Amino acid sequence: MASTKYMFDTAEEGERDRLLAHALMWDPVTRRRLGGIGVTEGWRCLEVGAGSGTVTRWLAGQVGGSGHVVATDIQPRWLRSLDAPNVEVLRHDVTTDPLGESVYDLICARLVLTHLPDPLATVGKLLRALVPGGWLLVEEYDLRSLPLCDPPDATWHKVAAAPSEILRLGGGDPELGAKLTGILHAAGAAEIDTEAVALPRRMPEVLSWQAQFVQFRERLIDAGLVSPAEVDKVIADFDDDTCDLVVHGPTLVSARGRKGD
């Protein structure tokens, strides 16, 4: 976001690969959580930090022609393929640009808050933009699980722990997911429901995760957190069909709450 040190270059081609890797991993979780809320025909929805637009596209199908979905991002380049008549794409910084009040039936934001200087203030802003009784779904990582693996592997543990340090250096919080319940409560949300999901897999079965380490490679090395050989081994292991290392991956915490009547 413009008001903090966002850890990715949103304009580079590798960003699209990273966003699609996130979608491949987490869209089933996000869609299930949204389905549990009951988003349906005629709803007015907002996705903040819409990335590659996969969740927006799903929401557009749910709300139908009588509904409306706004997709915002600080770099909407990857949203240009969203040409449905019930979708509006906006370049928008949620920390500084207005959202209005009592506008939306549903607002969702995945892996956005951790990059912002004041997540609580942003959640309060999002709640105010909901109509009374409207739903907010926010999802964030708790990266403390990322270095876990079986069997133990020192190289994976070191390389997988390094992105948390990069995030901290940029002012982010790699453990924000664990704090979402408290943030929603402090912001005044009602009917709060939170769950945490992790996806332990053999490395060759989660090739989409490789994009994260490819994009981070130079930054991890330049920060002195890993050696070129260490990060390159991790990147290569994703391509190795014989690699039996099971990596736990990040934990996605999905928290939803309702604006009071």
HELIX and SHEET records of a PDB file:
HELIX    1   1 GLU A   13  ILE A   37  1                                  25    
HELIX    2   2 THR A   54  VAL A   63  1                                  10    
HELIX    3   3 PRO A   76  LEU A   79  5                                   4    
HELIX    4   4 LEU A  113  HIS A  115  5                                   3    
HELIX    5   5 PRO A  119  ARG A  128  1                                  10    
HELIX    6   6 LEU A  143  SER A  145  5                                   3    
HELIX    7   7 ALA A  154  LEU A  169  1                                  16    
HELIX    8   8 LEU A  176  LYS A  179  5                                   4    
HELIX    9   9 LEU A  180  ALA A  187  1                                   8    
HELIX   10  10 MET A  203  TRP A  209  5                                   7    
HELIX   11  11 GLN A  210  ASP A  222  1                                  13    
HELIX   12  12 PRO A  228  PHE A  238  1                                  11    
SHEET    1   A 7 VAL A  87  ARG A  91  0                                        
SHEET    2   A 7 HIS A  68  ASP A  73  1                                        
SHEET    3   A 7 ARG A  44  VAL A  48  1                                        
SHEET    4   A 7 TYR A 104  ARG A 110  1                                        
SHEET    5   A 7 LEU A 130  ASP A 142  1                                        
SHEET    6   A 7 THR A 251  ARG A 258 -1                                        
SHEET    7   A 7 ALA A 190  VAL A 197 -1                                        
SHEET    1   B 3 CYS A 149  ASP A 150  0                                        
SHEET    2   B 3 VAL A 246  VAL A 247 -1                                        
SHEET    3   B 3 ARG A 201  ARG A 202 -1                                        
END                                                                             
